Amino acid sequence: MVNKEGPQNGSKPGQGVPPLAALDTTDREILRILQKDGRTSNSAIARQLGITETTVRKRIAAMRDRDLMEIVAVPTPRLAGYNISAIIGLSVSLPHLREVSRKLVEASEVRYCGLSTGRFDVMIEAFFYDKEHLLRFTTDVLGALPGITAVETSLILKIEKFSYEWELG
């Protein structure tokens, strides 16, 4: 489950209702149950909360319609054949920042792309089949993007925690 926050439904940055303020106690309890097991049936949730299955179904639909949650199956990178995970920091000439990020979002290897402050302008997490695949990505994809001035790649040796659970206030 992914909790989407931000101005994605037409509002401008800094405007709109904060997502947590848009949820009541029952919505938050439904989310907590689904975070533990996204396969929990509406009827099981209803039994746990002492409400009707129809109420659960309607509330889940409303949260999804308002872009406050998604329920998805997330295969592991290993299942897809990706054996190497890398965090890559990119320094980018600022006039090219948006163009670089748009191109990176399109790359199948990239699972996370964020514009950042600090040492790097763009941070990505990407997955690769092997070292040759990583080399091709670095030279053919990153090397072809105008405006990239530096690249620093850190290989992830072991993932200790991988979670989509967000604590709700």
C-alpha positions as CSV (number, residue, x, y, z in Angstrom):
1,M,0.0,0.0,0.0
2,V,1.3,3.4,-0.9
3,N,0.1,6.6,0.8
4,K,0.3,9.4,-1.7
5,E,0.8,12.8,-0.4
6,G,1.2,16.1,-2.2
7,P,-0.4,18.2,-4.8
8,Q,-1.4,15.5,-7.2
9,N,-5.1,16.3,-7.7
10,G,-4.8,19.7,-9.3
11,S,-4.0,21.7,-6.2
12,K,-1.0,23.9,-6.0
13,P,1.9,23.2,-3.6
14,G,1.1,24.3,-0.1
15,Q,-2.7,24.2,-0.8
16,G,-5.3,21.7,-0.1
17,V,-6.2,19.6,2.9
18,P,-3.3,17.6,4.5
19,P,-4.1,13.9,3.8
20,L,-4.3,12.9,7.5
21,A,-6.8,15.7,8.2
22,A,-9.0,14.2,5.5
23,L,-9.3,10.9,7.4
24,D,-11.3,10.1,10.4
25,T,-10.6,7.4,13.0
26,T,-12.4,4.6,11.1
27,D,-10.5,5.4,7.8
28,R,-7.2,5.3,9.8
29,E,-8.1,2.0,11.3
30,I,-9.0,0.5,7.9
31,L,-5.6,1.7,6.6
32,R,-3.7,0.2,9.6
33,I,-5.3,-3.2,9.0
34,L,-4.6,-3.1,5.3
35,Q,-1.0,-2.0,5.9
36,K,-0.5,-5.2,7.9
37,D,-2.1,-7.4,5.2
38,G,-3.4,-5.8,2.0
39,R,-5.3,-9.0,1.3
40,T,-7.6,-8.6,4.3
41,S,-11.1,-8.9,3.1
42,N,-13.6,-6.1,3.6
43,S,-15.8,-8.4,5.7
44,A,-12.8,-9.3,8.0
45,I,-12.1,-5.6,8.4
46,A,-15.7,-4.9,9.2
47,R,-15.7,-7.6,11.8
48,Q,-12.6,-6.2,13.5
49,L,-14.0,-2.7,13.6
50,G,-17.6,-3.5,14.3
51,I,-19.0,-1.9,11.2
52,T,-20.6,-3.2,8.0
53,E,-18.8,-4.6,5.0
54,T,-20.5,-2.0,2.9
55,T,-19.1,0.8,5.0
56,V,-15.6,-0.6,4.6
57,R,-16.0,-1.0,0.9
58,K,-17.3,2.6,0.5
59,R,-14.6,4.1,2.7
60,I,-11.8,2.2,0.8
61,A,-13.3,3.4,-2.5
62,A,-13.5,7.0,-1.3
63,M,-9.8,7.0,-0.1
64,R,-8.7,5.5,-3.4
65,D,-10.8,8.1,-5.4
66,R,-9.3,10.9,-3.4
67,D,-5.8,9.5,-4.1
68,L,-5.0,8.9,-0.5
69,M,-4.1,5.2,-0.8
70,E,-3.5,2.4,-3.2
71,I,-3.6,-1.3,-2.7
72,V,-0.9,-3.1,-4.8
73,A,1.1,-6.3,-4.9
74,V,4.8,-5.4,-4.9
75,P,7.0,-8.2,-6.4
76,T,10.5,-8.2,-5.0
77,P,13.3,-7.1,-7.4
78,R,14.8,-10.6,-7.2
79,L,11.5,-12.1,-8.7
80,A,12.0,-9.8,-11.7
81,G,15.6,-11.0,-12.1
82,Y,17.2,-7.9,-10.6
83,N,20.2,-8.9,-8.6
84,I,21.9,-5.5,-8.1
85,S,20.4,-2.5,-6.3
86,A,22.1,0.9,-6.5
87,I,21.5,4.3,-5.1
88,I,22.8,6.8,-7.6
89,G,23.4,10.5,-6.9
90,L,23.5,12.9,-9.9
91,S,24.9,16.4,-10.1
92,V,22.9,18.2,-12.8
93,S,23.3,21.6,-14.5
94,L,20.1,23.3,-13.1
95,P,18.7,24.3,-16.5
96,H,18.6,20.5,-17.4
97,L,17.2,19.3,-14.0
98,R,13.6,18.7,-15.1
99,E,14.6,17.2,-18.4
100,V,17.0,14.8,-16.7
101,S,14.4,13.7,-14.1
102,R,11.7,13.2,-16.8
103,K,14.1,10.9,-18.8
104,L,15.1,9.0,-15.6
105,V,11.4,8.4,-14.7
106,E,11.0,6.6,-18.1
107,A,13.9,4.2,-17.5
108,S,12.7,0.7,-16.5
109,E,15.6,0.3,-14.1
110,V,14.7,3.3,-12.0
111,R,12.3,2.7,-9.2
112,Y,12.7,6.0,-7.3
113,C,13.7,9.4,-8.6
114,G,13.8,12.4,-6.4
115,L,15.0,16.0,-6.8
116,S,17.1,16.8,-3.8
117,T,19.1,19.4,-2.0
118,G,22.6,18.9,-0.7
119,R,25.5,17.1,-2.5
120,F,23.3,15.8,-5.4
121,D,20.5,17.4,-7.4
122,V,18.9,14.1,-8.2
123,M,18.8,10.8,-6.3
124,I,17.6,7.6,-7.9
125,E,17.3,4.0,-6.8
126,A,17.7,1.6,-9.7
127,F,17.9,-2.2,-10.1
128,F,20.0,-4.2,-12.5
129,Y,20.4,-7.8,-13.7
130,D,24.2,-7.8,-13.3
131,K,27.2,-5.5,-13.4
132,E,27.2,-5.3,-17.2
133,H,23.6,-4.0,-17.1
134,L,24.6,-1.4,-14.5
135,L,27.5,-0.4,-16.8
136,R,25.2,-0.1,-19.8
137,F,22.8,2.0,-17.8
138,T,25.6,4.3,-16.6
139,T,27.2,4.8,-20.0
140,D,24.2,4.5,-22.4
141,V,21.4,6.1,-20.4
142,L,23.1,8.5,-17.9
143,G,25.9,9.3,-20.4
144,A,23.4,10.3,-23.0
145,L,21.6,12.8,-20.8
146,P,22.6,16.4,-21.3
147,G,23.4,18.4,-18.2
148,I,24.7,15.6,-15.9
149,T,28.0,16.8,-14.5
150,A,28.8,14.0,-12.0
151,V,27.5,10.6,-11.0
152,E,28.2,8.7,-7.8
153,T,26.9,5.1,-7.5
154,S,26.6,3.2,-4.3
155,L,25.7,-0.5,-4.5
156,I,23.4,-1.9,-1.9
157,L,25.0,-5.0,-0.5
158,K,22.0,-6.2,1.6
159,I,18.6,-4.7,2.2
160,E,17.9,-4.7,5.9
161,K,14.5,-3.1,5.7
162,F,12.1,-2.6,2.9
163,S,8.7,-1.2,3.9
164,Y,5.7,0.6,2.6
165,E,4.2,1.1,6.0
166,W,3.7,4.7,7.1
167,E,2.7,5.5,10.7
168,L,-0.5,7.4,10.7
169,G,-1.1,9.9,13.5
